[in-house]
Amino acid sequence: MANWSEGYVSDIGYTYGYYAELNPNSVKIPFLMAGLEAPKFTTACELGFGQGVSINAHAAASDIEWYGTDFNPSQASFAQELSNVSGSNAHLYDQSFSEFCSRDDLPDFDFIGLHGIWSWVSNENRAIITDFIRRKLKVGGVLYISYNTLPGWSAASPIRHMLTEHDHMHGSRSQGIGKRVKASIGFTQDLLKLCQPLVQQVPSIPERLDAISKQNPNYLAHEYFNRDWQPMYFSEMADWLSPTKTNFACSASFLEDYAPSNYTADQREFINSIDDPMFTQSVKDYIHNKQFRRDYWVKGARNISTAKSEQTWHQLRFMMLSNAENIKFEVKGSIGTVTLRDDIYQKVVDLLSDHKIHQVADLQNKLPDDFQQNWLFESLAILHSQGAIILVQDNDIIESVREQCRKLNTYLMQQSLVSPELTALVSPLTGSALTYGRFPLIFLYAYIQGKKSRQEWVDYAWQALKKNNQLLLKDGNTLQEEKDNIKELNRMVDDFEKNTLPLAKRLQIVE
């Protein structure tokens, strides 16, 4: 009989990452730029939510009813704790996919999301997931799925195989997965020194393994040491999803497929010569040697009319996060950096530079008569994708989730006093989260405790460090003297006071 983990690493917790693509609100801009209708989201589900940071952020900061499962009970327990803290009433379970997907008390969903988990489960579980999507995703509903992709993973496949093979043959469960990861990496590094034919054929292998060795052991355990690990071509994913009646919609990242910064003129000409849109995706993956895809699929894709697209754009609201002087009118992509038209972007940035909420219709009315609508729409899409501006929710939603966000953020800030792992804070404006470093969170927690001066923030952080017998690192070296730690904290406070605190206030994370 198989154990409950079904070959998935379960003796070490997954990382506490936050993934904005799992926020249904993130669908709007990519869909509009792809010429597609996006549904109204009322119910959503995340399969394999890990520590539950994303699902709890989105449940606390939106009016969407969330469901999800992660079969690791310790992770599900932590996720449930976050839900209880915020009061979002997210429905979170520790069931396997077979148990959860066969429940008869689940609603139909407007949005189903899976981040990464597809690459780490068995074909049996993939069949369960696709059947669930077929049955429970509403007509017009959106599927978000990210996964390791071929051909990009082809070169790394020998590394992964040897890591897991070494662990299978020599890893002792009494060691713990962290030590086993380190031992397998060390063995494989030694082995590669003797594998000249392989290295000559794939020269990037030693560098890739060296980069892997510097990553979070928890992440490596889940990424490389599961029994099941299957990167796949886009066409294989399409075959798996065919029974669900979903069609590929677009990349979850608009800039990831922004042609001017990602394809040369010759590449664009070659791509444009292909009639089949699905085959086009495979060709693009070959051009970029794609390793990881983040995609939206939709059940019943509907092209949006020009009139409806304009109407939808005009109703959206944006607010600038960055300071105007820090925004560079350029886009970095696979082929380099593309300079954007200053005469277009400067006008849009000037209108948003007051950091107030602006409806797109109002922006259009303030622009010159010869300023084309499509210029405005594309510039907003690019600025949004770069994180310079945010898409703002309706006022009634903002007010309804404000207290949930406050409770969750207070808890997350408090955890920063003892741990560097939880770094996301949620915004009632956006329905999503923003990630910070540990010490900005400690400073923010001191701030909401009523400590308003630089010296108080530094003292509060230093006391937290001393209580946990911790010292700061700088340039890879531990700062042993108190005065050196205080000096480094003062340096951190400079950036906090100038950038982090104003940004947190704009996002209404703090008052």
C-alpha positions, 0 to 999 in steps of 0.5 A: 500500500502506498503511503499518504504522500504518494511519492511527494516530498512531505517531510519538509515544508514547502516555501512560503511564496506568494504567486500573483497569477493565482489572483483572479483579478490578474486575468483582466489585463492579459485577457483584454490585451489578448482580445478576450472576455474575462468572467466575473469571479465569484468562486475560486479553487486552488489545488495544491496550495502549499503553505497557503499564502496565496490562497489566504491573501486572495481570500482575505482581500477579495469578495471571492469564495475560495476553496482549496486542498493540500494533502500535507497536513502541516501545510493545510493546518498553517493555511487554516490558521491564516484563514482563521486569523483573517476571518475570510472563511476560506474552505481549506482541506488536507485531502488528496486530489482524489478525495477533494475532487470527488467531494459532492459539496463543492460549487462550480468554479469561475477560476481554478488555479495550480501553481507548479504542482502539475509537474510533480504529480503522477499521471493518475493524479493528472487524470483526476485533476483534468476530470475535476476541471472538466466537471467543476470549471464553469463555462467561461471559467478560467484555468491558471496552470504553471508547469516545467516545460520542454525543451527548456528542461532537457539539459537539466534532466540528467541533473535531476535524475542523478540527484534523485537516484543518489538520494534513493540509493544513499539517502537515509530518512533519519538524516532529514531531507535538507541534509539529503539534498546537500549530499546529493548535490555534492555527489553530483558535482563530483560526478560531473567533474568526471563526465567530460562527454556529457559536459561537452555535449551540454556545457551549461550543466556544471553552471546550472548545478552550481546555481541549484546548490545555492537555492533554498533546500526546501524549494529544491526538495520539492522541485527535484526530489519527488518521485514524480517529475515530468516537464512537458511540451506545450502540445502534451499539456494541450492533449491533457487538457483537451477533455476539459473543453478549455482552450489556451487563452494567453500567458499569465504575464503580458510582458512575457509574450510582448513581441517587440522585446521578446522576438527579433524581426525574423522570429516574428516573421516566422511566427506570423507565418504559422496559421495554428495558434496552438502550434505557435506556442510550441514554436515560441517555446523552442525559440526561447528554450522555455523552462517554465510556463504560466498560462491561462486557459478558458472554457469557452473562449469569447473574443471581445468586441472593440466596443466592449473592450473599450467599455471594459477598459474605461471602467478600470481604475489604476493607481501609481505605486512607483515615484514618477522619476523612477519609471524608465520607459523601457521593456526588458525581454528575451532579445534585450531592452526596448525603448518605449515612446517617451511622447506616449508614456510621459503623458500617461505617467504625468496623469498618474503621478499624484498617486490617486485612483484614476478611472481610465475613462477620465485619463482618456478625457484628459489626454490630447484629442490625437492621443489614440486609445490603443496607446493608452491601453497598451501603456497601462498594460505595460506599466501594470505588468512592470509593477509601476501601477496597480489595478484597483478594486471597486470601492464596495469590495475595498471596504468589505475586505479592509478588516480581513486584510488588517488582521492578516497583515498584523499576523504576518508582520508579527511573524517577522519578529521570529522568522524571515519566511513570511514576506507577503502583505495583502492590499484591500485596493488590489485584492492581491499581495506585495512581498517585502523583506523581513526587516521592512515587515518588522519596521511596519509592525513597530509602526502599527504599534504606535512607534513613529520615529526612526530610532524606535523602529531600529530599537524595536528590530534590534530587540527582536534580534537579541530576543532570538539570539540573532545577528545581521549578515552583511556581505556574507559576514556576521556582524558581531558587534552591537554597534555594527548591527545598529548601523546596518539597521539604520541603513535599512530604515533609510530605505524603509522611510523613503520607499517601503512606508509610503508604498504601504500607505498607498496600498492601504496596508497601513494607515 
